[in-house]
């Protein structure tokens, strides 16, 4: 498995590669959200059904605009979302028409987050868009917390491993429905 330097990340991701990278709490698996071939590979690697949908993590809110339909949210709902970002809060938001079902699964919404993790922010800046993000583990297994755990599960199956520090979150992000404000998963 290629250890990818931050400067090389864009080439690997935009070339259709699946990478592992440190996030706020665990290592994540990610790819270009506009490349269905890469998303399919990520789903196969993780052994995750496409119907569940995936999370997009952005370095800044504007990177999410091609994927979400904010016109379906009120100013008050958007203000609440923005009050939590950047940070460990994932919001379920309406999708833009035509969004790949590989991203949204069987839903008319998508899970999105604007991260405060500097490494993920730099990754998103390098590719100038959000990155698909799912925990680096086979479905049903514990998420990887170290480069060696990533290599143990994914050696030879993914394109690269971004080295860096995990954030200081002890749990995955809190998931909130942007329309209702309901907490779907406590972080």
DRENDO-1510 file (C-alpha; in Angstrom, 1 decimal, always signed):
<recs>
REC; n; res; u; v; w
REC; 1; UNK; +0.0; +0.0; +0.0 .
REC; 2; UNK; +1.4; +3.4; -1.0 .
REC; 3; UNK; +1.8; +5.9; +1.8 .
REC; 4; UNK; +0.5; +9.1; +0.2 .
REC; 5; UNK; +1.9; +12.4; +1.1 .
REC; 6; UNK; -0.6; +15.3; +1.3 .
REC; 7; UNK; +0.8; +16.8; -1.9 .
REC; 8; UNK; +0.0; +13.5; -3.8 .
REC; 9; UNK; -3.5; +13.0; -2.5 .
REC; 10; UNK; -5.3; +14.9; -5.2 .
REC; 11; UNK; -3.6; +12.9; -8.0 .
REC; 12; UNK; -4.6; +9.6; -6.3 .
REC; 13; UNK; -8.2; +10.6; -5.5 .
REC; 14; UNK; -8.9; +12.3; -8.8 .
REC; 15; UNK; -7.4; +9.3; -10.6 .
REC; 16; UNK; -10.2; +7.2; -9.1 .
REC; 17; UNK; -8.3; +5.8; -6.1 .
REC; 18; UNK; -9.7; +4.8; -2.7 .
REC; 19; UNK; -7.6; +6.1; +0.2 .
REC; 20; UNK; -7.5; +5.7; +3.9 .
REC; 21; UNK; -7.0; +8.9; +5.9 .
REC; 22; UNK; -7.1; +10.1; +9.6 .
REC; 23; UNK; -10.3; +11.9; +10.6 .
REC; 24; UNK; -11.6; +13.3; +13.9 .
REC; 25; UNK; -12.0; +9.9; +15.6 .
REC; 26; UNK; -10.9; +7.0; +13.4 .
REC; 27; UNK; -9.3; +6.4; +10.0 .
REC; 28; UNK; -11.7; +6.8; +7.1 .
REC; 29; UNK; -11.9; +5.4; +3.6 .
REC; 30; UNK; -12.6; +7.9; +1.0 .
REC; 31; UNK; -12.8; +8.7; -2.7 .
REC; 32; UNK; -13.9; +11.2; -5.3 .
REC; 33; UNK; -17.7; +11.7; -4.8 .
REC; 34; UNK; -18.1; +12.3; -8.6 .
REC; 35; UNK; -16.5; +9.1; -9.7 .
REC; 36; UNK; -19.0; +6.2; -9.6 .
REC; 37; UNK; -16.3; +3.7; -10.3 .
REC; 38; UNK; -14.3; +4.8; -7.3 .
REC; 39; UNK; -17.4; +4.8; -5.1 .
REC; 40; UNK; -18.3; +1.2; -6.3 .
REC; 41; UNK; -14.7; +0.1; -5.4 .
REC; 42; UNK; -15.0; +1.7; -2.0 .
REC; 43; UNK; -18.3; -0.1; -1.3 .
REC; 44; UNK; -16.8; -3.4; -2.5 .
REC; 45; UNK; -13.7; -2.9; -0.3 .
REC; 46; UNK; -15.8; -2.1; +2.8 .
REC; 47; UNK; -18.4; -4.8; +1.9 .
REC; 48; UNK; -21.1; -2.1; +2.4 .
REC; 49; UNK; -24.4; -2.2; +0.5 .
REC; 50; UNK; -24.9; +0.9; -1.7 .
REC; 51; UNK; -28.5; +1.2; -0.3 .
REC; 52; UNK; -27.1; +2.6; +3.0 .
REC; 53; UNK; -25.7; +5.7; +1.4 .
REC; 54; UNK; -22.4; +7.4; +2.4 .
REC; 55; UNK; -21.2; +10.6; +4.1 .
REC; 56; UNK; -19.5; +13.5; +2.4 .
REC; 57; UNK; -17.0; +15.5; +4.4 .
REC; 58; UNK; -16.0; +18.9; +3.3 .
REC; 59; UNK; -13.3; +21.4; +4.4 .
REC; 60; UNK; -15.8; +24.3; +3.8 .
REC; 61; UNK; -19.5; +24.6; +3.3 .
REC; 62; UNK; -19.3; +25.8; -0.3 .
REC; 63; UNK; -17.8; +22.4; -1.3 .
REC; 64; UNK; -21.1; +20.8; -0.4 .
REC; 65; UNK; -23.3; +23.0; -2.6 .
REC; 66; UNK; -23.2; +20.8; -5.8 .
REC; 67; UNK; -24.5; +17.8; -3.7 .
REC; 68; UNK; -27.2; +19.3; -1.5 .
REC; 69; UNK; -30.4; +21.2; -2.2 .
REC; 70; UNK; -30.4; +23.9; +0.4 .
REC; 71; UNK; -33.5; +25.5; -1.1 .
REC; 72; UNK; -35.5; +22.8; +0.7 .
REC; 73; UNK; -34.3; +24.2; +4.1 .
REC; 74; UNK; -35.4; +27.3; +5.9 .
REC; 75; UNK; -33.1; +30.1; +6.9 .
REC; 76; UNK; -33.5; +29.0; +10.5 .
REC; 77; UNK; -32.6; +25.4; +9.6 .
REC; 78; UNK; -29.5; +26.5; +7.7 .
REC; 79; UNK; -28.5; +28.8; +10.6 .
REC; 80; UNK; -28.7; +25.9; +13.0 .
REC; 81; UNK; -26.5; +23.8; +10.6 .
REC; 82; UNK; -23.9; +26.6; +10.3 .
REC; 83; UNK; -23.9; +27.0; +14.1 .
REC; 84; UNK; -22.4; +23.5; +14.4 .
REC; 85; UNK; -19.8; +23.7; +11.7 .
REC; 86; UNK; -16.9; +23.2; +11.4 .
REC; 87; UNK; -17.1; +20.4; +13.9 .
REC; 88; UNK; -18.1; +16.8; +14.7 .
REC; 89; UNK; -21.7; +17.1; +13.5 .
REC; 90; UNK; -23.1; +15.3; +10.4 .
REC; 91; UNK; -26.3; +16.6; +9.0 .
REC; 92; UNK; -28.8; +14.8; +6.9 .
REC; 93; UNK; -29.7; +17.2; +4.1 .
REC; 94; UNK; -31.8; +17.1; +0.9 .
REC; 95; UNK; -30.0; +16.0; -2.2 .
REC; 96; UNK; -29.6; +17.9; -5.5 .
REC; 97; UNK; -31.5; +16.3; -8.3 .
REC; 98; UNK; -29.4; +13.8; -10.3 .
REC; 99; UNK; -27.1; +12.9; -7.4 .
REC; 100; UNK; -25.6; +9.5; -7.7 .
REC; 101; UNK; -27.6; +6.9; -5.8 .
REC; 102; UNK; -24.3; +5.4; -4.8 .
REC; 103; UNK; -23.9; +8.4; -2.5 .
REC; 104; UNK; -27.5; +8.8; -1.3 .
REC; 105; UNK; -28.5; +5.1; -1.2 .
REC; 106; UNK; -32.2; +4.7; -1.2 .
REC; 107; UNK; -32.7; +8.1; +0.4 .
REC; 108; UNK; -33.6; +11.5; -1.0 .
REC; 109; UNK; -31.1; +13.0; +1.4 .
REC; 110; UNK; -27.4; +12.7; +2.1 .
REC; 111; UNK; -25.2; +12.9; +5.2 .
REC; 112; UNK; -22.7; +15.8; +5.1 .
REC; 113; UNK; -20.2; +17.3; +7.5 .
REC; 114; UNK; -17.8; +20.3; +7.4 .
REC; 115; UNK; -14.8; +19.2; +9.4 .
REC; 116; UNK; -12.5; +21.0; +11.7 .
REC; 117; UNK; -9.8; +18.4; +11.3 .
REC; 118; UNK; -6.9; +20.1; +9.6 .
REC; 119; UNK; -5.7; +17.0; +7.7 .
REC; 120; UNK; -9.2; +16.4; +6.2 .
REC; 121; UNK; -9.6; +20.1; +5.4 .
REC; 122; UNK; -6.2; +20.1; +3.6 .
REC; 123; UNK; -7.3; +16.9; +1.7 .
REC; 124; UNK; -10.6; +18.6; +0.6 .
REC; 125; UNK; -8.7; +21.7; -0.4 .
REC; 126; UNK; -6.3; +19.6; -2.5 .
REC; 127; UNK; -9.2; +18.0; -4.5 .
REC; 128; UNK; -11.3; +21.2; -4.3 .
REC; 129; UNK; -14.4; +19.2; -3.3 .
REC; 130; UNK; -15.7; +17.1; -0.4 .
REC; 131; UNK; -14.5; +13.5; +0.0 .
REC; 132; UNK; -16.6; +10.4; +0.5 .
REC; 133; UNK; -16.0; +9.3; +4.1 .
REC; 134; UNK; -16.8; +6.1; +5.8 .
REC; 135; UNK; -14.9; +4.4; +8.6 .
REC; 136; UNK; -11.9; +2.3; +7.6 .
REC; 137; UNK; -13.2; -1.1; +8.5 .
REC; 138; UNK; -15.0; -4.0; +6.9 .
REC; 139; UNK; -18.7; -3.8; +7.7 .
REC; 140; UNK; -19.4; -5.0; +11.2 .
REC; 141; UNK; -15.7; -4.7; +12.3 .
REC; 142; UNK; -14.1; -2.1; +14.6 .
REC; 143; UNK; -12.8; +1.0; +12.8 .
REC; 144; UNK; -9.1; +1.4; +12.2 .
REC; 145; UNK; -7.3; +3.6; +14.8 .
REC; 146; UNK; -3.8; +3.3; +13.4 .
REC; 147; UNK; -1.9; +3.0; +10.1 .
REC; 148; UNK; -1.0; -0.6; +11.0 .
REC; 149; UNK; -4.7; -1.5; +11.5 .
REC; 150; UNK; -5.5; +0.1; +8.1 .
REC; 151; UNK; -2.7; -1.9; +6.4 .
REC; 152; UNK; -3.9; -5.1; +8.2 .
REC; 153; UNK; -7.4; -4.9; +6.7 .
REC; 154; UNK; -6.7; -3.1; +3.3 .
REC; 155; UNK; -3.2; -3.9; +2.1 .
REC; 156; UNK; -3.3; -4.3; -1.6 .
REC; 157; UNK; -7.0; -3.4; -1.9 .
REC; 158; UNK; -6.9; +0.4; -1.7 .
REC; 159; UNK; -4.7; +2.9; -3.5 .
REC; 160; UNK; -3.1; +4.7; -0.6 .
REC; 161; UNK; -2.8; +5.6; +3.1 .
REC; 162; UNK; -2.5; +9.2; +4.2 .
REC; 163; UNK; -0.4; +9.5; +7.3 .
REC; 164; UNK; -1.4; +12.0; +10.0 .
REC; 165; UNK; -2.9; +12.4; +13.4 .
REC; 166; UNK; -6.4; +11.4; +14.4 .
REC; 167; UNK; -8.5; +14.2; +16.0 .
REC; 168; UNK; -9.5; +14.2; +19.6 .
REC; 169; UNK; -13.0; +12.9; +19.2 .
REC; 170; UNK; -13.8; +9.7; +21.2 .
REC; 171; UNK; -16.9; +8.8; +19.2 .
REC; 172; UNK; -18.2; +9.2; +15.7 .
REC; 173; UNK; -19.9; +12.4; +14.8 .
REC; 174; UNK; -23.4; +13.3; +16.1 .
REC; 175; UNK; -25.9; +12.9; +13.2 .
REC; 176; UNK; -28.8; +15.4; +13.0 .
REC; 177; UNK; -31.7; +15.7; +10.6 .
REC; 178; UNK; -31.3; +19.2; +9.2 .
REC; 179; UNK; -35.1; +19.5; +8.5 .
REC; 180; UNK; -36.5; +18.3; +11.9 .
REC; 181; UNK; -33.5; +19.0; +14.1 .
REC; 182; UNK; -33.8; +15.5; +15.5 .
REC; 183; UNK; -30.6; +13.8; +16.7 .
REC; 184; UNK; -30.4; +10.4; +14.9 .
REC; 185; UNK; -27.1; +9.3; +16.5 .
REC; 186; UNK; -25.4; +10.8; +19.5 .
REC; 187; UNK; -21.6; +11.2; +19.1 .
</recs>
